[in-house]
Amino acid sequence: MNANAMRVGLRRGLIEFRQTLTTPQDLWGYLFPSIILLVVMSFQRDATVAGFSLGAMTLPGVLGMGIGFAGLLTVAQQLTVEREDGTLLRAKATPNGMLGYLVGKITQIGGMSLISLVIVLVPGLVMFDGLSTGISTWLTLLWVLVLGLVATMPLGAIIGSLFSSPRSMGLIMLPMMGLISISGIFYPITGFPQWLQWIAQVFPMYWLGLGMRSALLPDALAAAEIGGSWRHLETVGVLGVWAVIGLVVAPMVLRRMARRESGSSVAARREKAMQRIR
């Protein structure tokens, strides 16, 4: 990768991150789902499964889902918005602009994802007993967070490149919900048919849930997982493969999409959007 594009993208991402922190609408979009999930989990605090708090068992899944949604959906949504308003066209006009744009998005959304994770995790550790809090917990949380974002964000950019308007993004929600339902992000998938287990293990979402459970839940609960273990090596391997695929393919897809962008196409999309408002 071009080192200068990486530096420019990192600088751009940090600027956008600071802007997000000072924009109430953006902050609300990130924080409101976290607050709702905390309220839901608080009602599960006294319910137990096999003697363990249901809320505590839900917490790792919520964290994993947050990473997956940020990487796949938030990146895709921002890409379509900035394609419509001409931001991508301006990035196209600079050397290595699309690579810098992608690095910037990873930096900005990664920072907000970290804040969202802390907002859920810290109260969760206070509300629920039995969660792991040792050094290994924090190290595992860190590498699952970083690797999970790098594995999903480029995929989100690829998804976003398929849609020319933010209003089309609703089409991705149903497949996303289906993926979550089969991926066992909130629970082990050992009760599923074998063929469905194999499908779930292809996608990053399953491994995000497993990685978060391995960080926060007691080792005794690993007995309910496939193979009776947390499978850290497999988690690193699968998420790593998705990260490599995404980082190689996403810049190519974005460059190809940018080549089709022009001032007239941006103006046409703006006019179409204005007609809907009228």
Backbone torsions as a table, in degrees:
resi	resn	phi	psi	omega
1	MET	NA	147.4	179.7
2	ASN	-68.3	121.3	-174.9
3	ALA	-65.0	-38.0	-180.0
4	ASN	-65.6	-40.8	177.4
5	ALA	-63.2	-36.0	177.7
6	MET	-64.3	-43.5	179.8
7	ARG	-65.6	-43.7	179.1
8	VAL	-63.2	-42.9	179.6
9	GLY	-63.9	-40.6	178.1
10	LEU	-63.5	-43.5	179.0
11	ARG	-63.9	-42.8	178.7
12	ARG	-61.9	-43.8	-179.1
13	GLY	-63.1	-38.7	179.3
14	LEU	-67.1	-37.9	177.0
15	ILE	-64.1	-45.8	179.8
16	GLU	-65.6	-34.1	177.2
17	PHE	-63.1	-44.7	178.3
18	ARG	-64.6	-39.0	177.8
19	GLN	-63.5	-39.6	178.5
20	THR	-62.5	-39.6	-179.2
21	LEU	-66.4	-19.2	-178.8
22	THR	-109.0	8.9	179.6
23	THR	-110.8	108.5	-175.9
24	PRO	-55.6	-40.3	-178.6
25	GLN	-63.3	-43.2	178.8
26	ASP	-66.0	-43.3	179.5
27	LEU	-60.8	-42.3	179.7
28	TRP	-62.3	-40.4	179.5
29	GLY	-63.0	-32.8	178.2
30	TYR	-81.5	-40.7	-168.9
31	LEU	-87.7	-31.9	-176.5
32	PHE	-57.8	-47.6	177.8
33	PRO	-59.0	-36.8	179.6
34	SER	-64.4	-41.0	179.5
35	ILE	-64.8	-43.0	179.2
36	ILE	-61.4	-43.9	-179.5
37	LEU	-64.8	-37.4	177.0
38	LEU	-63.2	-41.7	178.7
39	VAL	-62.8	-44.1	179.5
40	VAL	-61.2	-45.6	-179.2
41	MET	-65.9	-29.9	179.2
42	SER	-63.4	-31.6	178.0
43	PHE	-73.4	-17.0	179.7
44	GLN	-93.7	2.5	-171.0
45	ARG	-60.9	-39.7	-175.4
46	ASP	-91.1	-10.2	176.7
47	ALA	-79.8	143.3	-177.7
48	THR	-129.6	151.4	173.4
49	VAL	-128.3	116.2	-176.8
50	ALA	54.5	38.5	176.8
51	GLY	81.8	3.0	-178.3
52	PHE	-116.7	141.3	-176.0
53	SER	-58.6	130.4	177.6
54	LEU	-64.2	-37.5	177.7
55	GLY	-62.4	-41.5	178.3
56	ALA	-64.9	-35.2	178.4
57	MET	-72.7	-27.1	-179.9
58	THR	-78.2	-31.6	-174.8
59	LEU	-53.7	-49.7	179.6
60	PRO	-60.0	-37.5	178.5
61	GLY	-64.4	-39.1	177.9
62	VAL	-62.1	-43.0	179.2
63	LEU	-64.5	-44.2	178.7
64	GLY	-63.7	-41.5	178.6
65	MET	-63.5	-37.9	178.8
66	GLY	-61.4	-41.5	177.6
67	ILE	-64.7	-46.1	-179.0
68	GLY	-62.0	-43.7	179.8
69	PHE	-65.5	-41.2	179.6
70	ALA	-63.3	-45.5	-177.3
71	GLY	-69.1	-42.1	-174.4
72	LEU	-89.2	-52.3	-171.5
73	LEU	-85.8	-46.4	-176.6
74	THR	-63.2	-43.5	177.8
75	VAL	-61.7	-45.4	-179.5
76	ALA	-62.0	-42.7	-179.5
77	GLN	-64.8	-44.5	180.0
78	GLN	-65.5	-36.5	179.2
79	LEU	-62.2	-45.1	-178.9
80	THR	-67.8	-37.1	177.6
81	VAL	-63.7	-45.4	-175.6
82	GLU	-78.6	-17.8	170.3
83	ARG	-71.8	-38.4	-178.5
84	GLU	-73.3	-36.0	-175.8
85	ASP	-89.3	0.1	174.7
86	GLY	96.4	-0.7	179.6
87	THR	-61.2	-41.7	179.2
88	LEU	-64.8	-36.4	179.1
89	LEU	-63.4	-39.3	177.8
90	ARG	-68.6	-37.6	177.5
91	ALA	-64.4	-36.4	179.8
92	LYS	-60.6	-31.1	-174.1
93	ALA	-76.7	-7.9	-179.0
94	THR	-105.9	150.6	178.2
95	PRO	-59.4	132.1	-178.7
96	ASN	54.2	28.8	-174.7
97	GLY	-64.3	-35.7	-177.7
98	MET	-71.9	-36.8	175.9
99	LEU	-65.9	-43.3	177.0
100	GLY	-62.1	-38.1	178.2
101	TYR	-61.6	-45.5	-179.1
102	LEU	-63.8	-43.5	178.5
103	VAL	-63.4	-39.1	178.3
104	GLY	-62.2	-42.0	179.1
105	LYS	-65.7	-41.1	177.9
106	ILE	-60.9	-40.9	-179.7
107	THR	-67.2	-49.1	-177.4
108	GLN	-63.4	-52.6	-175.5
109	ILE	-72.3	-30.7	174.6
110	GLY	-61.9	-42.1	178.1
111	GLY	-63.8	-44.0	179.1
112	MET	-68.6	-32.8	177.4
113	SER	-65.3	-38.1	177.7
114	LEU	-63.3	-43.0	178.4
115	ILE	-64.1	-44.0	178.6
116	SER	-61.3	-39.6	178.9
117	LEU	-63.2	-43.7	-179.1
118	VAL	-64.3	-38.6	-178.8
119	ILE	-61.9	-34.3	178.6
120	VAL	-85.2	-41.5	-172.2
121	LEU	-68.3	-46.9	-174.4
122	VAL	-62.6	-50.4	175.6
123	PRO	-63.2	-33.8	179.5
124	GLY	-62.1	-39.6	178.6
125	LEU	-67.2	-29.2	178.1
126	VAL	-77.1	-39.5	-174.7
127	MET	-73.7	-35.3	-169.5
128	PHE	-114.1	138.0	175.7
129	ASP	-92.3	157.4	173.1
130	GLY	92.9	-5.3	179.3
131	LEU	-78.8	147.6	178.7
132	SER	-75.4	140.5	-178.5
133	THR	-138.5	18.5	-178.9
134	GLY	-78.9	-178.0	-179.4
135	ILE	-60.4	-40.5	-179.8
136	SER	-62.2	-31.6	176.9
137	THR	-60.9	-48.5	-176.9
138	TRP	-69.7	-37.1	177.7
139	LEU	-65.2	-42.1	179.3
140	THR	-66.3	-43.7	176.8
141	LEU	-56.7	-41.4	-176.9
142	LEU	-64.8	-49.9	-176.1
143	TRP	-73.0	-30.2	175.7
144	VAL	-67.4	-41.2	178.7
145	LEU	-61.4	-52.3	-176.4
146	VAL	-64.0	-50.0	-177.5
147	LEU	-67.0	-36.3	178.8
148	GLY	-64.4	-42.1	178.9
149	LEU	-67.4	-42.6	179.5
150	VAL	-66.5	-29.4	179.1
151	ALA	-76.8	-30.7	-173.2
152	THR	-101.1	-31.7	-175.9
153	MET	-62.1	-47.3	176.1
154	PRO	-60.5	-34.1	176.3
155	LEU	-64.7	-38.8	176.3
156	GLY	-61.1	-38.8	177.5
157	ALA	-64.8	-39.5	178.2
158	ILE	-63.6	-44.3	178.2
159	ILE	-61.6	-45.4	-179.0
160	GLY	-62.1	-31.4	-179.8
161	SER	-67.7	-16.3	-178.4
162	LEU	-82.2	-12.7	-176.1
163	PHE	-117.3	133.7	-178.2
164	SER	-92.1	-10.7	-176.6
165	SER	-139.9	141.9	176.5
166	PRO	-59.5	-26.9	-178.6
167	ARG	-71.1	-13.3	177.8
168	SER	-87.6	-7.6	-173.7
169	MET	-67.9	-19.0	177.3
170	GLY	-59.6	-21.7	-179.1
171	LEU	-67.1	-22.2	-177.6
172	ILE	-87.8	-15.5	-174.2
173	MET	-66.2	-42.7	-178.6
174	LEU	-62.8	-49.1	174.7
175	PRO	-58.9	-35.5	-179.7
176	MET	-65.3	-43.7	178.1
177	MET	-63.5	-38.5	177.2
178	GLY	-63.8	-40.2	178.9
179	LEU	-63.8	-42.1	178.5
180	ILE	-62.9	-39.7	-176.4
181	SER	-66.3	-31.3	-179.4
182	ILE	-95.6	-10.1	-173.6
183	SER	-87.2	-8.2	178.5
184	GLY	59.6	36.2	-177.3
185	ILE	-65.8	-25.3	178.9
186	PHE	-97.6	-9.7	-172.8
187	TYR	-160.0	158.3	175.3
188	PRO	-62.0	148.8	-177.1
189	ILE	-101.9	17.3	-176.5
190	THR	-65.7	-17.9	177.3
191	GLY	-82.9	-7.5	179.8
192	PHE	-79.9	159.5	171.6
193	PRO	-58.4	152.7	-175.9
194	GLN	-57.5	-41.4	-177.8
195	TRP	-65.4	-33.4	179.0
196	LEU	-73.4	-33.8	175.5
197	GLN	-61.2	-41.3	179.9
198	TRP	-65.3	-41.0	178.4
199	ILE	-62.6	-45.7	-178.6
200	ALA	-59.9	-37.0	-175.9
201	GLN	-75.5	-8.1	176.3
202	VAL	-73.8	-32.1	-169.9
203	PHE	-97.8	153.2	-177.6
204	PRO	-62.6	-29.1	-172.8
205	MET	-58.0	-42.9	179.9
206	TYR	-59.2	-44.8	-175.0
207	TRP	-72.1	-28.1	173.4
208	LEU	-64.6	-45.4	178.0
209	GLY	-63.4	-43.9	179.9
210	LEU	-63.5	-43.6	-179.6
211	GLY	-62.5	-41.1	178.7
212	MET	-68.8	-38.5	176.8
213	ARG	-63.8	-38.5	-179.5
214	SER	-65.6	-29.5	-179.0
215	ALA	-77.0	-39.6	-167.9
216	LEU	-105.5	-26.7	-175.7
217	LEU	-92.3	154.2	178.3
218	PRO	-60.9	149.7	-178.4
219	ASP	-60.0	-27.6	-179.2
220	ALA	-61.0	-28.7	-178.6
221	LEU	-76.1	-9.3	176.7
222	ALA	-65.6	-18.7	179.5
223	ALA	-60.8	-23.5	-179.6
224	ALA	-83.8	-8.5	-177.9
225	GLU	-86.6	167.3	175.4
226	ILE	-60.0	129.1	-179.3
227	GLY	76.5	-0.1	178.4
228	GLY	67.7	23.2	-179.9
229	SER	-146.6	171.3	-179.3
230	TRP	-82.7	-13.6	174.3
231	ARG	51.8	57.6	-179.7
232	HIS	-63.5	-41.2	-179.3
233	LEU	-62.5	-42.1	178.2
234	GLU	-65.4	-37.5	178.1
235	THR	-61.7	-47.1	177.8
236	VAL	-61.2	-42.5	-177.2
237	GLY	-63.8	-49.8	-176.5
238	VAL	-68.5	-47.2	178.7
239	LEU	-63.5	-36.0	177.9
240	GLY	-64.5	-40.9	178.1
241	VAL	-63.1	-45.1	178.2
242	TRP	-62.9	-37.2	178.9
243	ALA	-63.5	-45.1	-179.9
244	VAL	-63.8	-46.3	179.7
245	ILE	-59.4	-46.8	-178.1
246	GLY	-64.5	-43.7	-177.2
247	LEU	-69.9	-25.1	176.6
248	VAL	-82.4	-45.0	-172.8
249	VAL	-80.6	-40.8	-173.6
250	ALA	-57.6	-47.5	178.1
251	PRO	-60.0	-37.4	179.0
252	MET	-65.5	-42.9	179.5
253	VAL	-65.0	-41.5	179.9
254	LEU	-66.3	-39.7	178.1
255	ARG	-64.6	-41.1	178.6
256	ARG	-64.0	-41.9	177.7
257	MET	-64.4	-40.7	-178.4
258	ALA	-65.5	-32.0	179.1
259	ARG	-63.0	-26.6	179.9
260	ARG	-86.5	-7.9	-179.4
261	GLU	-81.8	142.3	176.5
262	SER	-150.4	167.6	178.4
263	GLY	-60.3	-36.8	-179.2
264	SER	-68.7	-37.8	179.8
265	SER	-68.6	-38.2	176.9
266	VAL	-65.1	-43.5	179.5
267	ALA	-62.8	-38.4	179.6
268	ALA	-65.0	-41.0	179.1
269	ARG	-67.6	-37.9	177.4
270	ARG	-63.7	-42.8	-179.8
271	GLU	-63.7	-40.6	178.5
272	LYS	-63.4	-40.6	178.7
273	ALA	-66.2	-39.3	179.1
274	MET	-65.3	-35.0	178.2
275	GLN	-64.7	-35.4	177.6
276	ARG	-66.2	-39.0	-179.3
277	ILE	-66.5	-40.6	179.6
278	ARG	-66.5	NA	NA
